[in-house]
């Protein structure tokens, strides 16, 4: 059994060591330019450790603002109509958008 790395580390080859940052924005409507009402962040570089509730201010005002800052939209929530009589039920935040950034962890 081989122990350890079998291919050269990215630092040794000059290849970028890409890591993913993920941003989840919950918007007030299905439109990307609607206000952010909730968010989560995850950092695959290990440089930061964002946690739920660590900020009172959203990282962006809208989903479009995140796009303008270089985040790539990778998933939008499916639109599901409310059933008759359940329009005012409290449930999950429906308008969830996943964004990513690829970051060279060597920089």
C-alpha atoms as an extended CHARMM CRD file, in Angstrom:
* protein
*
       107  EXT
         1         1  UNK       CA              0.0000000000        0.0000000000        0.0000000000  PROA      1               0.0000000000
         2         2  UNK       CA              1.3450000000        3.3890000000       -1.0200000000  PROA      2               0.0000000000
         3         3  UNK       CA              1.2150000000        6.0500000000        1.6240000000  PROA      3               0.0000000000
         4         4  UNK       CA              1.3070000000        9.7120000000        0.7690000000  PROA      4               0.0000000000
         5         5  UNK       CA              0.9360000000       11.7270000000       -2.3710000000  PROA      5               0.0000000000
         6         6  UNK       CA              1.4150000000        9.9490000000       -5.7210000000  PROA      6               0.0000000000
         7         7  UNK       CA              1.3090000000       13.0490000000       -7.9170000000  PROA      7               0.0000000000
         8         8  UNK       CA              3.3590000000       16.2030000000       -7.4890000000  PROA      8               0.0000000000
         9         9  UNK       CA              1.7920000000       18.8890000000       -5.3040000000  PROA      9               0.0000000000
        10        10  UNK       CA              0.4300000000       21.8970000000       -7.2450000000  PROA      10              0.0000000000
        11        11  UNK       CA              3.1770000000       24.0580000000       -5.7580000000  PROA      11              0.0000000000
        12        12  UNK       CA              5.7500000000       21.7850000000       -7.3870000000  PROA      12              0.0000000000
        13        13  UNK       CA              4.2080000000       21.9470000000      -10.8730000000  PROA      13              0.0000000000
        14        14  UNK       CA              3.0650000000       25.5780000000      -11.0120000000  PROA      14              0.0000000000
        15        15  UNK       CA             -0.5090000000       24.4090000000      -11.4650000000  PROA      15              0.0000000000
        16        16  UNK       CA             -3.0380000000       26.4890000000       -9.5260000000  PROA      16              0.0000000000
        17        17  UNK       CA             -4.3290000000       24.7730000000       -6.3710000000  PROA      17              0.0000000000
        18        18  UNK       CA             -7.9650000000       25.6560000000       -6.9290000000  PROA      18              0.0000000000
        19        19  UNK       CA            -10.3540000000       25.5160000000       -4.0030000000  PROA      19              0.0000000000
        20        20  UNK       CA            -14.0310000000       26.3530000000       -3.9680000000  PROA      20              0.0000000000
        21        21  UNK       CA            -15.8160000000       29.0100000000       -1.9860000000  PROA      21              0.0000000000
        22        22  UNK       CA            -19.5850000000       28.5980000000       -1.8050000000  PROA      22              0.0000000000
        23        23  UNK       CA            -22.1080000000       31.3260000000       -1.1170000000  PROA      23              0.0000000000
        24        24  UNK       CA            -25.7890000000       30.5420000000       -0.5720000000  PROA      24              0.0000000000
        25        25  UNK       CA            -28.1240000000       33.5060000000       -0.8310000000  PROA      25              0.0000000000
        26        26  UNK       CA            -31.8000000000       33.3980000000        0.0720000000  PROA      26              0.0000000000
        27        27  UNK       CA            -33.6010000000       36.1220000000       -1.8450000000  PROA      27              0.0000000000
        28        28  UNK       CA            -37.0040000000       37.6480000000       -1.1760000000  PROA      28              0.0000000000
        29        29  UNK       CA            -38.2920000000       36.5470000000       -4.6030000000  PROA      29              0.0000000000
        30        30  UNK       CA            -37.1370000000       34.3300000000       -7.4680000000  PROA      30              0.0000000000
        31        31  UNK       CA            -35.5360000000       37.3480000000       -9.2000000000  PROA      31              0.0000000000
        32        32  UNK       CA            -31.7570000000       37.6280000000       -8.8440000000  PROA      32              0.0000000000
        33        33  UNK       CA            -32.0560000000       41.3690000000       -8.3180000000  PROA      33              0.0000000000
        34        34  UNK       CA            -34.3340000000       41.0130000000       -5.2790000000  PROA      34              0.0000000000
        35        35  UNK       CA            -33.0060000000       41.7060000000       -1.7480000000  PROA      35              0.0000000000
        36        36  UNK       CA            -31.0320000000       39.1040000000        0.2260000000  PROA      36              0.0000000000
        37        37  UNK       CA            -32.9160000000       37.8980000000        3.3260000000  PROA      37              0.0000000000
        38        38  UNK       CA            -30.5510000000       35.1200000000        4.4250000000  PROA      38              0.0000000000
        39        39  UNK       CA            -27.1290000000       33.7000000000        3.5610000000  PROA      39              0.0000000000
        40        40  UNK       CA            -24.4900000000       31.0880000000        4.2870000000  PROA      40              0.0000000000
        41        41  UNK       CA            -20.8300000000       30.9760000000        3.3080000000  PROA      41              0.0000000000
        42        42  UNK       CA            -18.3370000000       28.1230000000        3.0810000000  PROA      42              0.0000000000
        43        43  UNK       CA            -14.6100000000       28.4740000000        2.3670000000  PROA      43              0.0000000000
        44        44  UNK       CA            -12.7750000000       25.5170000000        0.8500000000  PROA      44              0.0000000000
        45        45  UNK       CA             -9.4380000000       27.3260000000        1.0990000000  PROA      45              0.0000000000
        46        46  UNK       CA             -9.4670000000       26.9890000000        4.8800000000  PROA      46              0.0000000000
        47        47  UNK       CA             -8.4960000000       30.6510000000        5.2540000000  PROA      47              0.0000000000
        48        48  UNK       CA            -11.7800000000       31.6000000000        6.9130000000  PROA      48              0.0000000000
        49        49  UNK       CA            -14.4060000000       29.7180000000        8.8880000000  PROA      49              0.0000000000
        50        50  UNK       CA            -17.6790000000       31.5680000000        8.4270000000  PROA      50              0.0000000000
        51        51  UNK       CA            -20.4990000000       30.4040000000       10.6650000000  PROA      51              0.0000000000
        52        52  UNK       CA            -24.2020000000       30.9980000000       10.7940000000  PROA      52              0.0000000000
        53        53  UNK       CA            -25.0500000000       34.3110000000       12.4170000000  PROA      53              0.0000000000
        54        54  UNK       CA            -21.5060000000       35.7310000000       12.2870000000  PROA      54              0.0000000000
        55        55  UNK       CA            -22.7150000000       38.8940000000       10.5770000000  PROA      55              0.0000000000
        56        56  UNK       CA            -25.7860000000       41.1020000000       10.7010000000  PROA      56              0.0000000000
        57        57  UNK       CA            -25.1770000000       42.4480000000        7.2060000000  PROA      57              0.0000000000
        58        58  UNK       CA            -25.5550000000       40.2560000000        4.1230000000  PROA      58              0.0000000000
        59        59  UNK       CA            -22.4040000000       39.8850000000        2.0190000000  PROA      59              0.0000000000
        60        60  UNK       CA            -24.3230000000       41.3280000000       -0.9520000000  PROA      60              0.0000000000
        61        61  UNK       CA            -27.5570000000       43.2730000000       -1.2860000000  PROA      61              0.0000000000
        62        62  UNK       CA            -28.7830000000       41.1230000000       -4.2090000000  PROA      62              0.0000000000
        63        63  UNK       CA            -27.7930000000       38.0850000000       -6.2160000000  PROA      63              0.0000000000
        64        64  UNK       CA            -26.8170000000       40.3350000000       -9.1130000000  PROA      64              0.0000000000
        65        65  UNK       CA            -24.3300000000       42.1360000000       -6.8300000000  PROA      65              0.0000000000
        66        66  UNK       CA            -22.6760000000       38.7580000000       -6.1340000000  PROA      66              0.0000000000
        67        67  UNK       CA            -22.4410000000       38.0980000000       -9.8800000000  PROA      67              0.0000000000
        68        68  UNK       CA            -20.8670000000       41.5270000000      -10.4120000000  PROA      68              0.0000000000
        69        69  UNK       CA            -18.2380000000       40.6230000000       -7.7840000000  PROA      69              0.0000000000
        70        70  UNK       CA            -17.1950000000       37.4920000000       -9.6830000000  PROA      70              0.0000000000
        71        71  UNK       CA            -19.3380000000       34.7850000000       -8.0530000000  PROA      71              0.0000000000
        72        72  UNK       CA            -20.6760000000       32.1820000000      -10.4910000000  PROA      72              0.0000000000
        73        73  UNK       CA            -24.2790000000       31.0780000000      -10.1360000000  PROA      73              0.0000000000
        74        74  UNK       CA            -24.3740000000       27.2750000000      -10.0740000000  PROA      74              0.0000000000
        75        75  UNK       CA            -27.9070000000       26.5490000000       -8.8990000000  PROA      75              0.0000000000
        76        76  UNK       CA            -31.2240000000       28.3300000000       -8.4410000000  PROA      76              0.0000000000
        77        77  UNK       CA            -34.1770000000       27.0220000000       -6.4930000000  PROA      77              0.0000000000
        78        78  UNK       CA            -36.9700000000       25.3540000000       -8.3690000000  PROA      78              0.0000000000
        79        79  UNK       CA            -40.1540000000       27.3810000000       -8.3230000000  PROA      79              0.0000000000
        80        80  UNK       CA            -42.8820000000       25.5120000000       -6.4810000000  PROA      80              0.0000000000
        81        81  UNK       CA            -46.3390000000       27.0740000000       -6.2710000000  PROA      81              0.0000000000
        82        82  UNK       CA            -48.0770000000       27.1860000000       -2.8920000000  PROA      82              0.0000000000
        83        83  UNK       CA            -50.9330000000       24.7990000000       -2.4760000000  PROA      83              0.0000000000
        84        84  UNK       CA            -54.3990000000       26.2030000000       -2.0030000000  PROA      84              0.0000000000
        85        85  UNK       CA            -54.7930000000       27.3400000000        1.6030000000  PROA      85              0.0000000000
        86        86  UNK       CA            -51.0610000000       27.1610000000        2.4140000000  PROA      86              0.0000000000
        87        87  UNK       CA            -50.0630000000       30.6020000000        1.0900000000  PROA      87              0.0000000000
        88        88  UNK       CA            -49.3560000000       31.9120000000        4.6090000000  PROA      88              0.0000000000
        89        89  UNK       CA            -47.7350000000       28.8110000000        6.1250000000  PROA      89              0.0000000000
        90        90  UNK       CA            -44.2190000000       29.2960000000        7.4920000000  PROA      90              0.0000000000
        91        91  UNK       CA            -41.6960000000       26.9600000000        5.9300000000  PROA      91              0.0000000000
        92        92  UNK       CA            -38.1790000000       26.9540000000        4.3890000000  PROA      92              0.0000000000
        93        93  UNK       CA            -36.8600000000       29.9170000000        2.4110000000  PROA      93              0.0000000000
        94        94  UNK       CA            -37.9050000000       29.1330000000       -1.1420000000  PROA      94              0.0000000000
        95        95  UNK       CA            -35.6230000000       31.3280000000       -3.2210000000  PROA      95              0.0000000000
        96        96  UNK       CA            -32.2170000000       29.7370000000       -2.6320000000  PROA      96              0.0000000000
        97        97  UNK       CA            -29.2960000000       30.4510000000       -4.9850000000  PROA      97              0.0000000000
        98        98  UNK       CA            -25.8870000000       28.7430000000       -4.8370000000  PROA      98              0.0000000000
        99        99  UNK       CA            -22.8110000000       30.6500000000       -6.0260000000  PROA      99              0.0000000000
       100       100  UNK       CA            -19.1710000000       29.5930000000       -6.2180000000  PROA      100             0.0000000000
       101       101  UNK       CA            -15.7480000000       31.1170000000       -6.6370000000  PROA      101             0.0000000000
       102       102  UNK       CA            -12.6520000000       29.1500000000       -7.5320000000  PROA      102             0.0000000000
       103       103  UNK       CA             -9.6580000000       30.4860000000       -5.6400000000  PROA      103             0.0000000000
       104       104  UNK       CA             -5.9910000000       29.5700000000       -5.9710000000  PROA      104             0.0000000000
       105       105  UNK       CA             -5.1290000000       28.5190000000       -2.4240000000  PROA      105             0.0000000000
       106       106  UNK       CA             -1.4490000000       29.2940000000       -3.0370000000  PROA      106             0.0000000000
       107       107  UNK       CA             -2.0800000000       33.0320000000       -3.3910000000  PROA      107             0.0000000000
